[in-house]
């Protein structure tokens, strides 16, 4: 059964869960993965939150982290900094369930809008964000630079809650 919760820095399995997130990052964001230490440092800020999607197991082998969303809330504005689903669990609605939980959290916190940035060549992510009522508000020309490849634009997308 899929469960989604906000990871507490006081959680007994904090380090294990954060390492699982870092492992997924390395797979889904190979050019720009946030490692374990970067995630730890980020979560030291009161404004940062990490939603974890995990498959709850009936046995004693623990839970499997399937997806995550690292976001920041500053007053009435939120921003998704990192989001990902392990490739073995993609196309199963996990990201949509993460967004459903995120939307609930943000509305409870009286957030008015949320921003995110996505590579212009990431069609599956853009489609998901549009499905989640995000709209393109800005384009950063040639933002993503990779040696020996054309630069890719960054798209800034926003969802309003008011």
TAURGI-V952498 format. One record per residue. N is the residue number from 1. RES is the residue in one small letter. PHI is phi in whole degrees, 0 to 359 (999 if undefined). BURIAL is b if it has 9 or more other C-alpha atoms within 8 Angstrom, else e. D_CENTER is the distance of its C-alpha to the mean C-alpha in Angstrom with 2 decimals. Layout:
n->N res->RES phi->PHI burial->BURIAL d_center->D_CENTER
n->N res->RES phi->PHI burial->BURIAL d_center->D_CENTER
This chain:
n->1 res->x phi->999 burial->e d_center->20.23
n->2 res->x phi->280 burial->e d_center->16.46
n->3 res->x phi->237 burial->e d_center->15.50
n->4 res->x phi->229 burial->b d_center->12.48
n->5 res->x phi->216 burial->e d_center->12.98
n->6 res->x phi->276 burial->e d_center->12.04
n->7 res->x phi->285 burial->b d_center->12.88
n->8 res->x phi->271 burial->e d_center->16.09
n->9 res->x phi->292 burial->e d_center->17.25
n->10 res->x phi->263 burial->e d_center->20.54
n->11 res->x phi->296 burial->e d_center->19.49
n->12 res->x phi->299 burial->e d_center->21.92
n->13 res->x phi->257 burial->e d_center->19.38
n->14 res->x phi->308 burial->b d_center->17.04
n->15 res->x phi->297 burial->e d_center->17.90
n->16 res->x phi->296 burial->e d_center->17.77
n->17 res->x phi->293 burial->b d_center->14.32
n->18 res->x phi->296 burial->b d_center->12.98
n->19 res->x phi->294 burial->b d_center->14.97
n->20 res->x phi->296 burial->b d_center->13.55
n->21 res->x phi->296 burial->b d_center->9.95
n->22 res->x phi->300 burial->b d_center->11.80
n->23 res->x phi->295 burial->b d_center->13.70
n->24 res->x phi->294 burial->b d_center->10.98
n->25 res->x phi->307 burial->b d_center->9.72
n->26 res->x phi->299 burial->b d_center->13.45
n->27 res->x phi->277 burial->b d_center->13.77
n->28 res->x phi->270 burial->b d_center->11.10
n->29 res->x phi->230 burial->e d_center->11.25
n->30 res->x phi->301 burial->e d_center->14.93
n->31 res->x phi->281 burial->e d_center->16.08
n->32 res->x phi->212 burial->e d_center->13.63
n->33 res->x phi->291 burial->b d_center->12.07
n->34 res->x phi->270 burial->b d_center->11.46
n->35 res->x phi->277 burial->b d_center->14.01
n->36 res->x phi->306 burial->b d_center->14.81
n->37 res->x phi->295 burial->e d_center->16.82
n->38 res->x phi->297 burial->e d_center->14.40
n->39 res->x phi->296 burial->b d_center->11.90
n->40 res->x phi->301 burial->b d_center->15.07
n->41 res->x phi->298 burial->e d_center->16.26
n->42 res->x phi->299 burial->e d_center->13.20
n->43 res->x phi->287 burial->b d_center->13.42
n->44 res->x phi->288 burial->e d_center->17.12
n->45 res->x phi->278 burial->e d_center->16.57
n->46 res->x phi->299 burial->e d_center->17.20
n->47 res->x phi->280 burial->e d_center->14.89
n->48 res->x phi->264 burial->b d_center->11.68
n->49 res->x phi->220 burial->b d_center->10.07
n->50 res->x phi->234 burial->b d_center->7.96
n->51 res->x phi->273 burial->b d_center->7.75
n->52 res->x phi->241 burial->b d_center->9.06
n->53 res->x phi->257 burial->b d_center->10.43
n->54 res->x phi->215 burial->b d_center->13.69
n->55 res->x phi->271 burial->b d_center->16.97
n->56 res->x phi->280 burial->b d_center->19.71
n->57 res->x phi->263 burial->b d_center->22.77
n->58 res->x phi->276 burial->e d_center->26.34
n->59 res->x phi->265 burial->e d_center->27.69
n->60 res->x phi->268 burial->e d_center->27.58
n->61 res->x phi->276 burial->e d_center->25.27
n->62 res->x phi->88 burial->e d_center->22.19
n->63 res->x phi->257 burial->e d_center->18.87
n->64 res->x phi->255 burial->e d_center->16.67
n->65 res->x phi->288 burial->b d_center->12.91
n->66 res->x phi->250 burial->b d_center->11.65
n->67 res->x phi->194 burial->b d_center->7.87
n->68 res->x phi->200 burial->b d_center->5.17
n->69 res->x phi->212 burial->b d_center->2.69
n->70 res->x phi->264 burial->b d_center->4.74
n->71 res->x phi->222 burial->b d_center->6.81
n->72 res->x phi->234 burial->b d_center->10.49
n->73 res->x phi->238 burial->b d_center->13.42
n->74 res->x phi->233 burial->e d_center->16.70
n->75 res->x phi->55 burial->e d_center->19.45
n->76 res->x phi->265 burial->b d_center->18.81
n->77 res->x phi->244 burial->b d_center->16.01
n->78 res->x phi->236 burial->b d_center->12.22
n->79 res->x phi->217 burial->b d_center->9.70
n->80 res->x phi->277 burial->b d_center->5.98
n->81 res->x phi->265 burial->b d_center->6.33
n->82 res->x phi->215 burial->e d_center->3.81
n->83 res->x phi->208 burial->b d_center->1.86
n->84 res->x phi->193 burial->b d_center->5.28
n->85 res->x phi->231 burial->b d_center->8.40
n->86 res->x phi->303 burial->b d_center->11.55
n->87 res->x phi->308 burial->e d_center->14.15
n->88 res->x phi->293 burial->e d_center->16.60
n->89 res->x phi->241 burial->b d_center->14.67
n->90 res->x phi->291 burial->b d_center->13.54
n->91 res->x phi->65 burial->e d_center->15.53
n->92 res->x phi->240 burial->e d_center->15.98
n->93 res->x phi->84 burial->e d_center->14.10
n->94 res->x phi->295 burial->b d_center->11.37
n->95 res->x phi->300 burial->b d_center->8.56
n->96 res->x phi->297 burial->b d_center->11.26
n->97 res->x phi->290 burial->b d_center->11.88
n->98 res->x phi->298 burial->b d_center->8.45
n->99 res->x phi->298 burial->b d_center->9.05
n->100 res->x phi->300 burial->e d_center->12.58
n->101 res->x phi->293 burial->b d_center->11.97
n->102 res->x phi->301 burial->b d_center->9.80
n->103 res->x phi->301 burial->e d_center->12.72
n->104 res->x phi->298 burial->e d_center->15.21
n->105 res->x phi->300 burial->e d_center->14.00
n->106 res->x phi->290 burial->b d_center->14.04
n->107 res->x phi->295 burial->b d_center->17.38
n->108 res->x phi->298 burial->e d_center->18.79
n->109 res->x phi->275 burial->e d_center->18.02
n->110 res->x phi->60 burial->e d_center->19.77
n->111 res->x phi->285 burial->b d_center->17.08
n->112 res->x phi->268 burial->b d_center->18.63
n->113 res->x phi->203 burial->b d_center->15.90
n->114 res->x phi->226 burial->b d_center->12.32
n->115 res->x phi->246 burial->b d_center->11.66
n->116 res->x phi->206 burial->b d_center->9.38
n->117 res->x phi->238 burial->b d_center->10.84
n->118 res->x phi->219 burial->b d_center->11.26
n->119 res->x phi->294 burial->b d_center->14.12
n->120 res->x phi->297 burial->b d_center->17.06
n->121 res->x phi->266 burial->e d_center->17.80
n->122 res->x phi->262 burial->e d_center->14.61
n->123 res->x phi->302 burial->e d_center->16.37
n->124 res->x phi->299 burial->e d_center->14.44
n->125 res->x phi->293 burial->e d_center->11.15
n->126 res->x phi->300 burial->b d_center->13.51
n->127 res->x phi->299 burial->e d_center->15.28
n->128 res->x phi->298 burial->b d_center->12.38
n->129 res->x phi->296 burial->b d_center->11.57
n->130 res->x phi->296 burial->b d_center->15.35
n->131 res->x phi->298 burial->e d_center->15.70
n->132 res->x phi->271 burial->b d_center->13.45
n->133 res->x phi->73 burial->e d_center->15.98
n->134 res->x phi->275 burial->b d_center->14.38
n->135 res->x phi->233 burial->b d_center->17.25
n->136 res->x phi->293 burial->b d_center->17.86
n->137 res->x phi->240 burial->e d_center->19.32
n->138 res->x phi->198 burial->e d_center->19.76
n->139 res->x phi->232 burial->b d_center->20.04
n->140 res->x phi->261 burial->b d_center->20.24
n->141 res->x phi->297 burial->e d_center->22.89
n->142 res->x phi->59 burial->b d_center->22.67
n->143 res->x phi->294 burial->b d_center->19.73
n->144 res->x phi->270 burial->b d_center->18.57
n->145 res->x phi->246 burial->b d_center->21.67
n->146 res->x phi->234 burial->e d_center->22.45
n->147 res->x phi->305 burial->e d_center->26.03
n->148 res->x phi->65 burial->e d_center->28.38
n->149 res->x phi->223 burial->e d_center->26.03
n->150 res->x phi->296 burial->e d_center->25.81
n->151 res->x phi->293 burial->b d_center->23.30
n->152 res->x phi->247 burial->b d_center->20.37
n->153 res->x phi->289 burial->b d_center->19.57
n->154 res->x phi->257 burial->b d_center->16.32
n->155 res->x phi->258 burial->b d_center->15.75
n->156 res->x phi->260 burial->b d_center->14.74
n->157 res->x phi->240 burial->b d_center->13.93
n->158 res->x phi->222 burial->b d_center->14.46
n->159 res->x phi->237 burial->b d_center->14.81
n->160 res->x phi->262 burial->e d_center->17.72
n->161 res->x phi->250 burial->e d_center->18.42
n->162 res->x phi->258 burial->e d_center->22.06
